[in-house]
Amino acid sequence: MTAKRKTSYQVTDLHAAGEPVRIITDGAPKLTGASLLAKRQQAIDRYDGVRQLLMFEPRGHADMYGVWPTEADAPGCALAVLFMHNAGYSTMCGHATIALGRWVIDQGIVAATPPLTQFTLQCPCGPVNVRVETTPEGNPGEVTFDSVPAFAATLDTPIRLNNDRVVSVDLAYGGAYYAILPASRLGMDLTATPVDKLIAMGRQITAAGREQLTIQHPGEAALGFLYGCILTDDAGPPSTQLSRNLCIFGGGQVDRSATGSGITARLALAHARQQAKIGETFTFAGLSGVPFQGQIESIKKTGEVIVSVTGKGFYSGESRFWLEADDPLPVGFSASKTRMG
């Protein structure tokens, strides 16, 4: 390569149930905030071009998802991470945590201890315990993480949509807040209605919820916002048969997986409705059809639940991305948000 180079970033790409995870492995600036949430704010205020460059076209796409590893400040944590996507930064991501479980061992950040390797990952929403099945040779397999305390915030809360139709949603927290409702409540069928129509409705509900719902996280103000909407089928708790859902999050992105933090929120909601017991295993799938398993591990004295979610990450590639000094698109661009002329 003979062209002048301005900046380069090394990344490793994985996926969990079809949802991408792009991990920055070299080139990102060092974050110096006193806490992980302070580092998150520093990334937003000073280094957001890193996220844009790696998530936006031409290096990424509208539904790309990424991880920015950084040093942990919480005691006992092996690593801290920022989660990022096309519209900004998330507070929790289950599919990325599942992929990270494998990557952390493969990178030697945590030494493998067959048959089960355990470590704690510091996420913006709090520390998350991770357990990785490990072969005698040290190869990682399925990954399980235990959620931060999760809870149903409100049940059957009405919101008004664009056509003045009023629908009720449940608001639940699983590391991020979701508005949750069955697609049938909207006259839709999660398996028969065209996906583009489901997505459009999910985006509308997310926008309405952000405008109309008051959200205050009990412990940290920075966590108090609606991350997205989850449309479910009519299965799921209390039934343990496969339940499908579609998560629309961030700026209208669509999760291909069942959404790990969304499963956490769904099981917190099921607990609030007395539809799930400790130790019952439930199976969920998203757009790709590849399942995750979830179950309530424990109930705290204050009523929140700890949920475990299990899945597996797979490698899809490694890349080094260049930004040349005279590139007319220094942070890339988002085609879905760009107007011609």
Secondary structure, 3 states (H helix, E strand, C coil): CCCCEEEEEEEEEEEECCEEEEEEEECCCCCCCCCHHHHHHHHHHHCHHHHHHHHCECCCCCCCEEEEEECCCCCCCCEEEEEEECCCEECCCHHHHHHHHHHHHHCCCCCCCCCEEEEEEEECCEEEEEEEEECCCCCEEEEEEECCCEEEEEEEEEEECCCCCEEEEEEEECCCEEEEEEHHHHCCCCCCCCHHHHHHHHHHHHHHHHHHCCCCCCCCHHHCCEEEEEEECCCCCCCCCCEEEEEEECCCEECCCCCHHHHHHHHHHHHHCCCCCECCCEEEECCCCCEEEEEEEEECCCCCEEEEEEECEEEEEEEEEEEECCCCCCCCECHHHCCCC
